[in-house]
Amino acid sequence: MALHGKNPFMAILLLIFFVSSYASFSAHTTEFEFEYPSFQNSWVVDMAGDTFVNRTTFSVQLTSPSDTSPTISCPSTIRPAVSSLHSYGTMVYPSPILFFHHGRRRTNKAFSFTTNFSFSISHTNHSFYGEGFAFFIMPKSAADAPPAPQPSFAVAFETKSIEYSSISIIKNFERSPLWTVQIDKQFMNLKSGDQFYSWIEYDSSIDFLSVFLSKDIHHPSVPFIVVTDLLNSFLRDYTFMDIGFMALSLKMSEIYSIHSWNFTSSKVENKLIEDKSYGFA
């Protein structure tokens, strides 16, 4: 696993700090939450592009392997002008989520959040490789704007290399990610079609983001990526956000599916806790 970014040495220090202080976060009071242990109905999320609910696997399939994929009931308003040979799709939680309360502005802290989801990537055309998929946070007011000027934050699971996949932190759809971790396919082959599990956790009390990845439902003790001083001002400035997933498959070479999705946001309290509980239904 190789770590890349503007300051790899700082990333290593942050990793050491995270592991040593893992059980000493401030306590949080739940502000908002939802839980999708599976997907059986299309109305639970907003979908666009080639995205549809696969009622065989009870998952949301973000991309399609062919032009004959099931159509969705809502109009496609997010799909970009890409070739019909490519497959693109998004799923978005149907209501914008409050990440900062104006009555708390004097605290200068956005809400903390945890999201965990299970996913699979099936490689259907071995002559090509897809771009990957990403969990994103985007201001509600930017939903109808072209991608280039949109303020955004994303954790991308990229699959465009033969030898490895990668997890990247991306802001504002910039071509160069802020941080990238490469995952050798001998260690964890994300394109195997198997289900994998990820946790994205943000503690606003210290402006600390961590991304975890596992082959099973057990929460790993060590994150793949840790980033600090990144999200608080972004979440605070825009208040309401859309959250969801987007994917792009070149030459319809890969299928990206989300099998479960949980999300919790919380206010920070001035208490310490012994441990944290995580889970997939």
Rosetta blueprint (number, residue, H / E / L):
1 M L
2 A E
3 L E
4 H E
5 G E
6 K L
7 N L
8 P H
9 F H
10 M H
11 A H
12 I H
13 L H
14 L H
15 L H
16 I H
17 F H
18 F H
19 V H
20 S H
21 S L
22 Y L
23 A L
24 S L
25 F L
26 S E
27 A E
28 H E
29 T E
30 T E
31 E E
32 F E
33 E E
34 F E
35 E E
36 Y E
37 P L
38 S L
39 F L
40 Q L
41 N L
42 S H
43 W H
44 V H
45 V L
46 D E
47 M E
48 A E
49 G E
50 D L
51 T L
52 F E
53 V E
54 N E
55 R L
56 T L
57 T L
58 F L
59 S E
60 V E
61 Q E
62 L L
63 T L
64 S L
65 P L
66 S L
67 D L
68 T L
69 S L
70 P L
71 T L
72 I L
73 S L
74 C L
75 P L
76 S L
77 T L
78 I L
79 R L
80 P L
81 A L
82 V L
83 S L
84 S L
85 L L
86 H L
87 S E
88 Y E
89 G E
90 T E
91 M E
92 V E
93 Y L
94 P L
95 S L
96 P L
97 I E
98 L E
99 F L
100 F L
101 H L
102 H H
103 G H
104 R H
105 R H
106 R H
107 T H
108 N L
109 K L
110 A L
111 F L
112 S E
113 F E
114 T E
115 T E
116 N E
117 F E
118 S E
119 F E
120 S E
121 I E
122 S E
123 H E
124 T L
125 N L
126 H L
127 S L
128 F L
129 Y L
130 G L
131 E L
132 G E
133 F E
134 A E
135 F E
136 F E
137 I E
138 M E
139 P E
140 K H
141 S H
142 A H
143 A L
144 D L
145 A L
146 P L
147 P L
148 A L
149 P L
150 Q L
151 P L
152 S L
153 F E
154 A E
155 V E
156 A E
157 F E
158 E E
159 T L
160 K L
161 S L
162 I L
163 E L
164 Y E
165 S E
166 S E
167 I E
168 S E
169 I E
170 I E
171 K E
172 N L
173 F L
174 E L
175 R L
176 S L
177 P L
178 L L
179 W E
180 T E
181 V E
182 Q E
183 I E
184 D E
185 K L
186 Q L
187 F L
188 M L
189 N L
190 L L
191 K L
192 S E
193 G E
194 D E
195 Q E
196 F E
197 Y E
198 S E
199 W E
200 I E
201 E E
202 Y E
203 D E
204 S L
205 S L
206 I L
207 D L
208 F E
209 L E
210 S E
211 V E
212 F E
213 L E
214 S E
215 K L
216 D L
217 I L
218 H L
219 H L
220 P L
221 S L
222 V L
223 P L
224 F L
225 I E
226 V E
227 V E
228 T E
229 D L
230 L L
231 L L
232 N H
233 S H
234 F H
235 L H
236 R H
237 D H
238 Y H
239 T L
240 F E
241 M E
242 D E
243 I E
244 G E
245 F E
246 M E
247 A E
248 L E
249 S E
250 L H
251 K H
252 M H
253 S L
254 E E
255 I E
256 Y E
257 S E
258 I E
259 H E
260 S E
261 W E
262 N E
263 F E
264 T E
265 S E
266 S E
267 K E
268 V E
269 E E
270 N E
271 K E
272 L E
273 I L
274 E L
275 D L
276 K L
277 S L
278 Y L
279 G L
280 F L
281 A L
